[in-house]
Amino acid sequence: MIRSMHRAATVAILIASTLMLQGCLVGAVVGTAGAVVGGTAKAAGAVVGAGVDAVTTSDAETRARAERQQRDYEREQRRCEQRQRQGKRC
């Protein structure tokens, strides 16, 4: 009973810590923790690692978001300039 609670606590700590990590660090932490805790943690770590990969942002997504924000900023600047030409405040 105590051993299973210890394993459950270890897995919970593993899951919480992997949510704070990104990219290749997840694989290293999951691999190390899986080797220490055992087979159960390896299975849980693999699932958590895949979940973290699913929620992290790729370089292409980051670039696309930055470009979209830049276009939005430039559009707002043009609108502001038009309002200023009309004597209105931005």
Secondary structure, 3 states (H helix, E strand, C coil): CHHHHHHHHHHHHHHHHHHHCCCHHHHHHHHHHHHHHCHHHHHHHHHHHHHHHHHCCCHHHHHHHHHHHHHHHHHHHHHHHHHHHCCCCC
